[in-house]
Amino acid sequence: MLARVDLACLRLPDPLVGAAALGGGLGLVGAALAADAPGRLLAALVGAAVLFAGYVLLALLPGARLGFGDVKLAAALGLPLGWLG
């Protein structure tokens, strides 16, 4: 859905990005509880923070065609990537 909206409008709506992040985060909390590995949630948060910071730097470059919707989406995608290590 996000790809379709982005291609049509060149925008990523905050509610859709937020829903993706919330769904992914809740799924990871459930997986951490099921696996009895709450420490992996910290790795997921670190992954989200690293991607967020990196994409903020990219978005602030002169002439960058990267918007802050992309930055927020990178943080949402960083959750499962951080979980995976």
C-alpha positions in Angstrom: 0.0 0.0 0.0 2.8 2.4 0.9 4.5 1.8 -2.5 1.3 2.5 -4.4 0.7 5.8 -2.5 4.3 6.8 -2.9 4.3 6.2 -6.6 1.0 8.1 -7.1 1.6 11.1 -4.8 5.3 11.1 -4.0 4.3 11.1 -0.4 4.2 8.5 2.4 1.3 9.2 4.7 2.1 9.2 8.4 -0.8 7.0 9.4 0.3 4.2 7.1 3.9 4.5 8.2 2.8 4.6 11.8 0.6 1.6 11.3 3.5 -0.3 9.7 5.8 0.6 12.6 3.3 -0.2 15.3 2.4 -3.5 13.7 6.0 -4.5 13.3 6.8 -3.4 16.9 3.9 -5.3 18.4 4.9 -8.4 16.4 8.4 -8.2 17.7 7.2 -7.7 21.3 5.1 -10.9 20.9 8.0 -12.8 19.4 10.3 -11.6 22.2 7.8 -12.8 24.8 7.3 -16.1 23.1 11.0 -16.7 22.7 11.8 -15.4 26.2 14.4 -13.0 24.7 13.5 -9.5 25.7 17.1 -8.3 25.0 16.4 -8.7 21.3 14.0 -5.8 21.5 16.9 -3.5 22.4 18.6 -4.7 19.2 15.5 -3.9 17.3 15.3 -0.4 18.7 19.0 0.2 18.0 18.4 -0.9 14.4 15.5 1.6 14.1 17.6 4.4 15.6 20.6 3.8 13.4 18.5 3.7 10.2 16.6 6.8 11.4 19.8 8.8 12.0 21.4 7.7 8.8 18.4 8.6 6.7 18.1 12.0 8.5 21.6 12.7 7.4 20.8 11.7 3.8 17.6 13.8 3.8 19.5 16.9 5.0 22.1 16.7 2.2 21.8 19.5 -0.4 19.8 18.4 -3.3 18.5 15.3 -1.6 15.3 14.0 -3.0 14.6 12.1 0.2 11.7 13.3 2.3 11.0 12.7 6.0 8.3 10.2 5.1 11.2 8.0 3.8 13.1 8.7 7.0 10.2 7.5 9.2 9.8 4.5 7.0 13.5 3.6 7.4 13.0 3.7 11.2 10.0 1.3 10.8 12.0 -1.0 8.6 15.0 -0.8 11.1 12.9 -2.6 13.8 12.9 -6.0 12.1 16.4 -5.5 10.6 17.8 -4.8 14.1 15.9 -7.8 15.4 17.6 -10.0 12.8 21.0 -8.6 13.7 
